[in-house]
Amino acid sequence: MPVLLPVVSRLLLLPRALLSMASGNPPSQPSQASGSNYVPGSVSAAFVTCPNEKVAKEIARAVVEKRLAACVNLIPQITSIYEWKGKIEEDSEVLMMIKTQSSLVPALTEFVRSVHPYEVAEVIALPVEQGNSPYLHWVHQVTEFVPDSSTVP
């Protein structure tokens, strides 16, 4: 059980971070450099659950290579409890946190659905209202040269 404590403590912070992103409330410390030209909401954090690390790494690498994402964090050992086909299920999964331009979320979703092993893949995205300006600029730079969604398999 002590081995799980660091993972659990990190995951407990996730709802607070998501709530902050979704509500647009500023974090406890200033997050934007003065003179920033960041357009609030132009970057999104998308979340995808995967059945295991192998699948998550394959999808993560593919979305970065296709420039559908600037960065993907893999959060291992989450437990998901959900209803599926009338039955309560409980599974161990890997959570992918994907940073991308908000305009790319439809193409990202389409790609994930095309390669994901689940019948109904979870792909949800929240706009980032504030953050470290150089990082948000980097997300835009890395994902700039993306083909339109009609050319993404």
DAWOQUI-V216309 format. One record per run of one state. SS is the DSSP state (2 for helix, 1 for strand, 0 for the rest). FROM is the first residue (numbers start at 1). LEN is the number of residues. If there is no record, write none. Layout:
<<SS;FROM;LEN> <SS;FROM;LEN>>
This chain:
<<0;1;1> <2;2;22> <0;24;19> <1;43;8> <0;51;2> <2;53;13> <0;66;5> <1;71;14> <0;85;2> <1;87;15> <2;102;14> <0;116;7> <1;123;6> <0;129;4> <2;133;10> <0;143;6> <2;149;3> <0;152;2>>
